[in-house]
Amino acid sequence: MNESAFGSPLRASVIGVSRVASSIGVIAMGVMVLHITVDVVCRFFAISLPGTVAFVANYYMVFVTFLPLVIVERATAHIEVGEVITEHFPPRVQALLRLFVWILVASLFGFLAWEAWQEAMRAYRARMFIIEQSIRFDTWFPYFVLPAGYFLAAVVAASRVVLALLLLPRGVVPAVAHAERYFAERPTK
């Protein structure tokens, strides 16, 4: 399997999914700001708006925090502590370490997705909820955002590994370099 057979639909899918995740995150942030603003204005008139704390903590922040993990992984925008040390290594060693880290990241995000899925199913089966100002708010639904965010980030990391392995005949350094920048959006002309 060559890069073009693997790459084009995958690249388009990853960029598309990360745009959707970004849009959902931006919408959640905007609605959260609006909700909090309305709550603050209502308090000036001694009106209590129920559900603000419930929605901010259990819905908005979950969507804003966990769903965009795919964006961070696609942009390779994680904090990299080891770069200070590895920048002095030969390019081949750096490429092999990068490949190892992608395998580790894909495995870790995959594990987190599995565990978060188990917790989401437990919350769903229990129909978890909270009561705020005598109003019931279901809280089981946002539990499914965590495994979705982790899974999407794992897919991007695993895709980089597969792409790098497919391109190994070019050499490990060019293969890893290509896989690292593969999901970046190209500037429009």
N, C-alpha and C positions, 0 to 999 in steps of 0.2 A: 504494500500500500504506500503510495507516495503522498507527499505533503498536500498536493492540490485535491486529491480525493478525500483526504481527512479534513483539510483545513477550511475551505471556504464556507460550507454550511455550519461548521462548528464555530468559526470566528463570528459569523453573522448571528448565530444563536446566542453566543456569550455576550456580544455587544448589545443585542436586543434585550436579553434578560436583564443585563445590568442597567440598561436605560429604564426598563419598567420598574426595577427595584429602586432606582434613583427617583423616579417620578412618585412612586408610592411613599418613599421617605420624605420627599419634599412636601407632598400633600399632607402627610401626617404631621409634619412640623408646622405647616401653615394652619391646619385645623387646630392643633394644640395651642398655638399662639392666639388664635381667634377665641378659642374656648376660655383660655386663661384671662384674656382681655375682657370678655363678656362677664366672667365671674368677678373680676375686680370692679368693673363698672356697676354690676348688680349690688355689690357690697356697699357702695356709696349710698345706695337707696335702701339699705337694710333688707335686701332680697338675697336669700340663700339659694344659690344654684347647685342643686345636688349632682353629684357624679364627677365633679372636677378632679378631685384627688384620685378617684377610681379610674377615670379615663386616662389621666396623665401617666400614672404609674403603671397601669396594666395594659394600656393600648398604645398610646402615642409613643412613649419612650421605647417600647419593645420594637415597634415598626421602624423607628428612627435609628435604633442601635444595631439590631441584628440583621435585618433584611439587607442593608447595604454592604454586608461583608463581601459579597460578590464583587462590588465595585472596588473595594480596597484590594482584593486579591487580583482582579483583572489589571489594575493599574500598578501592581507591585508596590503599593504605598505603605507596606508594613514597616515598623521600626526595625532596623537591622543593626543590632549591636555588634555582631561579629565582623562587620565590614572594616572596622578599624584594624583588625588583625589580618583578615584575609586579603586585603588590598596589596599586601606585600608578597603573597603567594604567586607562583607562576599561573598564567591564564588557564592552563589545563586543570590545575588543582582547583582553582576558583570555580571553573565550570562544573567539575565533578561535585564540589561542595554544594553549588547551587542546585544541581539535579537531586542530590541527597536531601536538601532542605525541602524541595518541592514534594518529594515522596513523603517526607515526614509531615509536612503541612497537610497534604491530601489525606494522609492516615489520621492525623489529629482531628481535622475538620470532619472526616467521615465518622470517627468515633463520637465526637460531640453531637453530630447529627443523629446518630443512632440513639444515644442516651437521651437527647432532648426529645426525640420522637417517643421514646418509652414514657417519659414524663408527661408529654402532651397527651398521650393516650390515657394515662392514669387520670389526668385532669379532666379529660373528656368523659371518661366512664363515671367519674365522680360528679360530673356537671358542676365543677367548682364555680363559686360565686362569692361576692362580698356584699355586705349591706352597708350602704352609706345613707344617712338621714332617712332611714326606714325604707329605702328603695333597693331592690335587689339588682345587682349588676353581674352578669355572667362574666367570668374571667378565664374560662377554659379555652376560648378561641385563640387568644394571642399566644398561647403556648405552642401553637403550630408554626409560628413565625420563626422561632429559634431553629428547629430542624431544617426549615426551608433555607434560611440564611447560611447555616453551616454546610448543608448539602451543596448549594450552589457554589460556595467558595471551594469546597472539596473538588467539585467537577472541574473548575478552572485550573486548580493546581494539578490535578491528575491529567488533564488535557495537555498541560505544558510538558509533563513527563513523557506522555505518549508521543507528542510532537517531536520532542528532543530525541527520543529513541528512534523515531522514524527517519530523522535527519542525520543520524550518527555516521552514515557513510561520507558525509561532508566533513566530518571531524567533530570532536566533542565540543570544542570552543565555538565554532560557528553554529552548531546545532542548538546549543544552550542559549547563545545570544539571540538567535532567531526566535526560539520558543519564548524567551523572556519578553520580547517586544511584540509578539504576534498579536495579542489581543488589544493593543493600543489602538485608539481610533486615529485614523490618518487625517491630517489637516485637510480641510476642503480648500480647493483652489478657485 
